[in-house]
Protein backbone atom coordinates (compact mmCIF):
# COMPACT_ATOMS: atom_id res chain seq x y z
CA UNK A 1 0.00 0.00 0.00
CA UNK A 2 2.40 2.71 -1.24
CA UNK A 3 0.23 5.67 -0.31
CA UNK A 4 -0.02 4.51 3.29
CA UNK A 5 3.73 3.98 3.52
CA UNK A 6 4.33 7.34 1.89
CA UNK A 7 2.50 9.13 4.66
CA UNK A 8 4.07 7.01 7.38
CA UNK A 9 1.03 5.11 8.62
CA UNK A 10 2.09 2.37 11.09
CA UNK A 11 0.63 -0.57 9.15
CA UNK A 12 2.65 -3.15 11.14
CA UNK A 13 1.52 -1.63 14.40
CA UNK A 14 -2.07 -1.92 13.23
CA UNK A 15 -1.51 -5.53 12.22
CA UNK A 16 0.18 -6.38 15.52
CA UNK A 17 -2.70 -4.87 17.46
CA UNK A 18 -5.68 -6.16 15.53
CA UNK A 19 -4.38 -9.47 14.22
CA UNK A 20 -3.64 -10.97 17.62
CA UNK A 21 -4.48 -14.65 18.03
CA UNK A 22 -7.43 -13.90 20.27
CA UNK A 23 -9.49 -11.91 17.76
CA UNK A 24 -12.93 -13.31 16.77
CA UNK A 25 -13.39 -15.72 13.89
CA UNK A 26 -13.35 -13.97 10.51
CA UNK A 27 -16.22 -15.07 8.20
CA UNK A 28 -15.22 -17.93 5.93
CA UNK A 29 -16.48 -16.09 2.85
CA UNK A 30 -13.59 -13.68 3.32
CA UNK A 31 -11.12 -16.55 3.55
CA UNK A 32 -10.26 -15.63 7.12
CA UNK A 33 -9.19 -17.60 10.14
CA UNK A 34 -8.64 -16.85 13.82
CA UNK A 35 -5.79 -14.45 14.35
CA UNK A 36 -4.69 -14.38 10.75
CA UNK A 37 -6.90 -11.90 8.94
CA UNK A 38 -8.31 -8.49 9.61
CA UNK A 39 -9.92 -5.43 8.08
CA UNK A 40 -7.83 -2.27 8.07
CA UNK A 41 -9.07 1.19 7.11
CA UNK A 42 -6.10 3.07 5.73
CA UNK A 43 -6.37 6.84 5.65
CA UNK A 44 -5.16 7.96 2.24
CA UNK A 45 -4.41 11.49 1.21
CA UNK A 46 -7.18 12.80 -1.12
CA UNK A 47 -4.60 13.58 -3.80
CA UNK A 48 -3.68 9.90 -4.07
CA UNK A 49 -7.15 8.41 -4.42
CA UNK A 50 -10.64 9.67 -5.33
CA UNK A 51 -11.78 8.91 -1.80
CA UNK A 52 -9.94 9.70 1.45
CA UNK A 53 -10.88 6.25 2.75
CA UNK A 54 -9.78 2.97 1.26
CA UNK A 55 -10.92 -0.40 2.57
CA UNK A 56 -8.32 -3.13 2.27
CA UNK A 57 -8.53 -6.79 3.16
CA UNK A 58 -5.26 -7.92 4.67
CA UNK A 59 -4.61 -11.64 4.96
CA UNK A 60 -1.70 -13.26 6.78
CA UNK A 61 -2.25 -16.96 6.02
CA UNK A 62 0.69 -18.59 7.76
CA UNK A 63 2.90 -16.45 9.91
CA UNK A 64 4.04 -12.88 10.46
CA UNK A 65 7.08 -13.63 8.33
CA UNK A 66 4.89 -13.94 5.25
CA UNK A 67 4.10 -10.95 3.06
CA UNK A 68 0.71 -9.22 3.14
CA UNK A 69 -1.78 -9.84 0.38
CA UNK A 70 -3.91 -6.77 -0.32
CA UNK A 71 -7.02 -6.96 -2.48
CA UNK A 72 -7.29 -3.69 -4.38
CA UNK A 73 -10.06 -2.41 -6.64
CA UNK A 74 -10.15 -3.03 -10.38
CA UNK A 75 -11.43 -0.41 -12.83
CA UNK A 76 -13.70 -1.60 -15.64
CA UNK A 77 -13.70 0.04 -19.08
CA UNK A 78 -15.31 -1.29 -22.25
CA UNK A 79 -16.01 0.16 -25.69
CA UNK A 80 -19.29 -1.77 -25.80
CA UNK A 81 -20.82 0.76 -23.40
CA UNK A 82 -20.74 4.58 -23.46
CA UNK A 83 -17.61 6.11 -22.00
CA UNK A 84 -17.97 8.37 -18.96
CA UNK A 85 -18.30 12.08 -19.70
CA UNK A 86 -16.76 13.06 -16.35
CA UNK A 87 -13.92 11.91 -14.11
CA UNK A 88 -15.35 8.51 -13.18
CA UNK A 89 -15.26 4.85 -14.20
CA UNK A 90 -17.94 2.77 -15.87
CA UNK A 91 -17.60 0.36 -12.97
CA UNK A 92 -15.18 -0.89 -10.34
CA UNK A 93 -14.75 -4.36 -8.86
CA UNK A 94 -13.64 -5.10 -5.31
CA UNK A 95 -13.83 -8.37 -3.37
CA UNK A 96 -15.98 -10.00 -6.02
CA UNK A 97 -18.59 -7.22 -6.20
CA UNK A 98 -19.21 -4.99 -9.23
CA UNK A 99 -20.12 -1.38 -8.43
CA UNK A 100 -21.49 0.35 -11.49
CA UNK A 101 -21.80 4.06 -12.16
CA UNK A 102 -25.07 5.50 -13.42
CA UNK A 103 -26.02 3.99 -16.80
CA UNK A 104 -28.50 5.42 -19.28
CA UNK A 105 -29.46 5.00 -22.93
CA UNK A 106 -26.38 6.81 -24.23
CA UNK A 107 -25.05 5.37 -27.46
CA UNK A 108 -21.70 3.57 -27.02
CA UNK A 109 -20.32 5.20 -30.18
CA UNK A 110 -21.65 8.75 -30.04
CA UNK A 111 -22.11 9.00 -26.24
CA UNK A 112 -25.39 10.81 -26.88
CA UNK A 113 -28.75 9.89 -25.32
CA UNK A 114 -30.80 8.00 -27.90
CA UNK A 115 -34.46 7.07 -27.99
CA UNK A 116 -37.58 9.21 -27.71
CA UNK A 117 -39.64 6.67 -25.75
CA UNK A 118 -39.16 5.18 -22.31
CA UNK A 119 -39.36 1.69 -23.79
CA UNK A 120 -36.44 2.33 -26.11
CA UNK A 121 -34.35 4.03 -23.43
CA UNK A 122 -34.89 1.25 -20.90
CA UNK A 123 -33.90 -1.37 -23.48
CA UNK A 124 -30.75 0.50 -24.52
CA UNK A 125 -29.84 1.09 -20.88
CA UNK A 126 -30.12 -2.62 -20.11
CA UNK A 127 -27.91 -3.43 -23.08
CA UNK A 128 -25.29 -0.99 -21.76
CA UNK A 129 -25.53 -2.55 -18.29
CA UNK A 130 -25.10 -6.02 -19.78
CA UNK A 131 -21.98 -4.94 -21.68
CA UNK A 132 -20.35 -3.46 -18.56
CA UNK A 133 -21.20 -6.52 -16.47
CA UNK A 134 -19.67 -8.85 -19.03
CA UNK A 135 -16.52 -6.71 -19.14
CA UNK A 136 -16.34 -7.04 -15.35
CA UNK A 137 -16.68 -10.83 -15.45
CA UNK A 138 -20.30 -10.80 -14.36
CA UNK A 139 -23.74 -11.14 -15.95
CA UNK A 140 -27.36 -10.09 -15.61
CA UNK A 141 -28.00 -13.26 -13.61
CA UNK A 142 -25.58 -12.02 -10.94
CA UNK A 143 -27.19 -8.62 -10.39
CA UNK A 144 -27.83 -8.01 -6.70
CA UNK A 145 -29.47 -4.59 -6.64
CA UNK A 146 -30.75 -2.04 -9.17
CA UNK A 147 -31.44 1.59 -8.30
CA UNK A 148 -33.72 3.10 -10.93
CA UNK A 149 -34.42 6.74 -11.70
CA UNK A 150 -37.59 7.56 -13.66
CA UNK A 151 -38.94 10.85 -14.95
CA UNK A 152 -42.57 9.85 -14.51
CA UNK A 153 -44.74 7.34 -12.66
CA UNK A 154 -46.26 6.53 -16.03
CA UNK A 155 -42.98 4.83 -16.97
CA UNK A 156 -43.36 2.00 -14.46
CA UNK A 157 -44.98 -0.40 -16.99
CA UNK A 158 -41.93 -0.14 -19.28
CA UNK A 159 -39.58 -0.68 -16.34
CA UNK A 160 -41.52 -3.70 -15.08
CA UNK A 161 -41.57 -5.21 -18.57
CA UNK A 162 -37.79 -4.85 -18.82
CA UNK A 163 -37.31 -6.57 -15.46
CA UNK A 164 -39.46 -9.48 -16.64
CA UNK A 165 -37.29 -9.75 -19.75
CA UNK A 166 -33.84 -9.40 -18.19
CA UNK A 167 -34.54 -10.91 -14.76
CA UNK A 168 -37.16 -13.62 -15.41
CA UNK A 169 -36.12 -15.68 -12.38
CA UNK A 170 -35.01 -14.56 -8.91
CA UNK A 171 -34.94 -10.84 -9.76
CA UNK A 172 -32.55 -8.51 -7.91
CA UNK A 173 -33.51 -6.04 -5.22
CA UNK A 174 -34.82 -2.80 -6.70
CA UNK A 175 -35.41 0.79 -5.67
CA UNK A 176 -37.12 3.41 -7.84
CA UNK A 177 -36.89 7.17 -7.46
CA UNK A 178 -38.71 9.91 -9.35
CA UNK A 179 -36.51 12.75 -10.59
CA UNK A 180 -37.76 16.04 -12.06
CA UNK A 181 -35.00 16.23 -14.64
CA UNK A 182 -31.75 14.52 -15.63
CA UNK A 183 -28.33 15.95 -16.33
CA UNK A 184 -28.44 15.15 -20.04
CA UNK A 185 -31.00 16.42 -22.49
CA UNK A 186 -33.60 13.87 -23.51
CA UNK A 187 -32.78 11.38 -20.76
CA UNK A 188 -35.79 9.60 -19.24
CA UNK A 189 -34.17 6.75 -17.35
CA UNK A 190 -31.00 5.83 -15.46
CA UNK A 191 -29.88 2.90 -13.30
CA UNK A 192 -27.13 2.13 -10.81
CA UNK A 193 -26.32 -1.58 -10.63
CA UNK A 194 -24.50 -3.72 -8.07
CA UNK A 195 -23.64 -7.29 -9.02
CA UNK A 196 -21.47 -10.25 -8.06
CA UNK A 197 -18.60 -11.48 -10.23
CA UNK A 198 -19.03 -14.92 -11.78
CA UNK A 199 -17.50 -17.68 -9.69
CA UNK A 200 -14.57 -19.38 -11.41
Helices and strands as residue ranges (DSSP letters): H 2-6, H 11-18, G 28-30, E 37-43, E 53-59, E 69-70, E 74-76, E 91-94, E 97-100, H 118-135, G 140-142, E 143-150, G 153-155, H 156-166, E 173-178, E 189-196
